[in-house]
Amino acid sequence: MYVVKVFHGYISKEGRRTRDKTPRNLLEFYTKKDSEKFADKIGGRVKKLEEITKA
């Protein structure tokens, strides 16, 4: 699973930036290609979900 990181936060399921790292509240992508396409549109970057939950 992948999420999109933007300016000191992540994209939530509601489509807004949030600082909450809880996976159930974040917009998740199943493939890296899909997440990269979305990140390119909004100016974010892709992060793998396991990296977030370990922190």
N, C-alpha and C positions, 0 to 999 in steps of 0.2 A: 504494500500500500504506500501511496505517496501523497504528500500535501504540498501546498504552495505557501512559501514564506515571503512576506512583504514587510518592509519598513518596521522593524521591531515587533513583529507579530505574525500571525497566520490568518488564512482565509477561513471563516467559519461557514457552517452549513447555510446560514442566512445570507452569505455573500459579503459580509463585513469583516474588517480587520479585527482580530482579537488577540490578546496576549495569553489567553488560556491555551494550555498545551494538551488538554484532555482530548484524546483521540475521538471520543464519541461526539464532541462538539465541532470537530474540524471537517471541512470539505475534503473527502478522500477520493483518490483516483486509484484505479486498479492497475493501470499501466503507466510506465514512465513517459511514454510517448504522449498520452492524453494530458498528463499533468504538465509536461513541457509546453505543449501547445497553448494551454490556458495561461501558464506563467508568462509566456512571451507576449500574450495579448495585454496583460495587466502590468507587466514590468516586475514580476516577481521571480523567484527561483524555486526549484524543486528540492524537496527534502524527503528522504525515506522515513517512513513512520517509526521504525525501530530506533532511529537516532534520537527522536524526540522523547520516547518513553523511557529511555535509559537515563536521561538527564534529571 
